[in-house]
Amino acid sequence: MNLIKIGRFIAARRKQAGLTQLQLADKLGITDKAVSKWERGMAMPDTSLMLELCEILGISVNELLNGEDITMEHNDPKNEQLLLDMANELEAKNKTIWTSMWVIMTVCIIALIAGLIIAAFVIPEGWWQLVVILGLCVVFLIPCFYALKLEVSVGAYKCKHCGHEIVPTYRQALNAMHRGTTRYLKCPNCNKRTWCKKVLKK
């Protein structure tokens, strides 16, 4: 999905409806900051809001997801519901994968700290203690690689300069410097390297 295109489409339709960002937000029961993020291409409306948003703006879900007017003689509501169901399913799947990644990392960090404490206070100083500590660090890295695979498999990384959403390969993500789930990547759109924040919705 092209979030920039969708954002401009939402903004144009909102203005055609004679609504301010605040007025649209009030109708949807959200903040005007959320509407501003949509229109700047920084986020997508939640699937739970799509039908109501489309009704207010006088557009179809197909048009919203494409970011443009679509001429159709018969706009089948079943097709729109199917699109929403698919979007809901994908969103739920992505959230499950994302949660799994954080669970894996949290459990691994706790296990590593506990192992290091045991190694430091239970095992006498010497070669065996060093071997155990190194072994714990190696074992810790295995689930970290798997957690990274989960991180890369959902959503994308948003370029700070142009807003383009980058989907790197596993190797590119692995080799990139990172701060949590924010990675230093080269954007294929503007060809600049920057810290790209992880966004779940592609």
N, C-alpha and C positions, 0 to 999 in steps of 0.2 A: 504494500500500500504506500502511496505517495502522500505522506502526512502534510507536506507543505501545500500540495494541490487541494487536498481535502479541507485544510484550514482556510484557504482562500475562498473556497466554495461556500463553506459555512458562513464566513464573514459577509460575502456578497449576498447570500440569501437572507441573512439576519437584517442587513441594511434594507433590502427590498421589502422585508416585512415591517420595517419602521421600528425596529427594536434596538435598544442599546445592549451592550454586553450584560449590564446589570439586570435589565428587564428580562432578557432571555434566561439568565441564571435564576432569577426569582421564579419564573414559570417552571423551571426544572428542579427547583429546590436545591441548587448548588451555589457555589460562590462565583463571582464574576472573574476571579483569577483562573478558575477551571476553563471558562469559556475563552479567556485570553490565550491560555495554553493551546487549546484546540486550534484557534485561528492563527497562531504563530507556528503551527506544525510541530509542537512539542509533545503533544499527546492526542490520543483518540478518545472520543466519548465512550463511556462504559456501555457495554451491550445492553444493560438494563435501562439506559436512557435513550437508546437509538430510535425506537419507535415513536416516543413522545417528541423527541427533537425533530424527527422527520415530519411529524404532524404539524408542529408549530411552524416549521420553515416551508411546508408545502412541497416536500420532495419525497422520493422513495428511498428505501434503504439502499437499493442498487445505485442510485445517484449519489447518495452520501459516501458509500464505499469507493466509488469511482472518482468522486470529486468533480462531477460534471453532470449537465442535463442529459438525460437519456430519453430519446423519443421512442415510445412504445405505445401501440394502440391499446394493448391489453396488459396492464401491469398486474401480473399474477401475485396475489398476496401470499400464496403458498411458497413461491420462490423466495420472497423476502423473509418469510419465517424460517425457511431452510437455511438461508444465509445467516440469520441471527443464531439459529441453533448451532451451526458450524462454528461461528465466531465464539459462542459461549463454550462450546466443547474445547476449542483450541485454547481459549483463555484459561479454562479450568485445568487443562493438561499442563500448560506452561507454569501455572502457579504451583501445581503438584511437584513438577520437576525442580522448580526454584526452591521450594521448601525442602525437598529431599537433599539438594546440594548443601543448604545451610545446616541441616541436621547432621549430615556426614561430616562437615567441617567442624561443627561444634563438638561432636562425639570424639573425633580424632584429636582435637586440641586438648580436651579434658583427659583422654587416655594417655596422650604424650606427656602432659604435665604430671599426671599420677605416676607414670612409669619412670620419669626422670627423678621424682622425689624418692620413690622406692629404691631406684638404683643408687642414689646418692647416700641414703641413710641405712639401707639394709645390706647392700653388697660392699664388702671391704674394698678400700682403695687399691687400685692395681689394674692389671690388664683386663681382668674379667669385667670390672666396672666400666672400663672404656668400651669394650666390645658390646656390652649390653646397651650403653647409651647410643652408640653408633647404630646398633641394630634397631633400636626404637625409632631413631630419626629416619632410617631407610623405610621401615614399615609405615611410618607416618606419611611419607611421600606418595605411596601407592594410592590411597584413597584421595589424596590431593589431586592427582592426575585425573582420576575419575570424576571428581567434583568439578574440575575445569571443563571436562567434556560435557557435563550437564549444563554448566553455565553457558557454553558456546552454543549449545543445541536449542536454546530458547531466546526469543527476542533478537535484539541487535544492539550495536554500540553507536550512539549518536555523536556525530562530528560537532565539535564546539563552534567551528567556524561557519559551516554552511548548513548544518542541520541534517545532512545526509546520514542515512542509517547504514552502518557497515556491518556486514556479516562475515567475519574473518574465518579462515580455516583454523583447525585446532592448533596447527603448528604456529601460525601467525599469533594467535592468542597466547600460546605457551611462551613464545620468544619475546612478547611485548612486556615492557615494564608495567607494573600495575600498582594501584592503591585500592585494595578491596576488589570490587567488581568494575572499577574504572581502569581502562587500559590505554596505553600510549600507542596509538595506531596511525597509519597513514591513510587518509581518506582518498578513495579512488575518484571522487567527484571534484574536489578542489586541490588534490595532490599536496595537502599540508599534513604534517604530523601534529597531533594534539591529543590531550587527554579526553578520551571518549567515554561518556557515561553509559552504563548499561540500561537499556529500556526493554521491558518485556514484550511490548506490542510491536511487531514488525510493521 
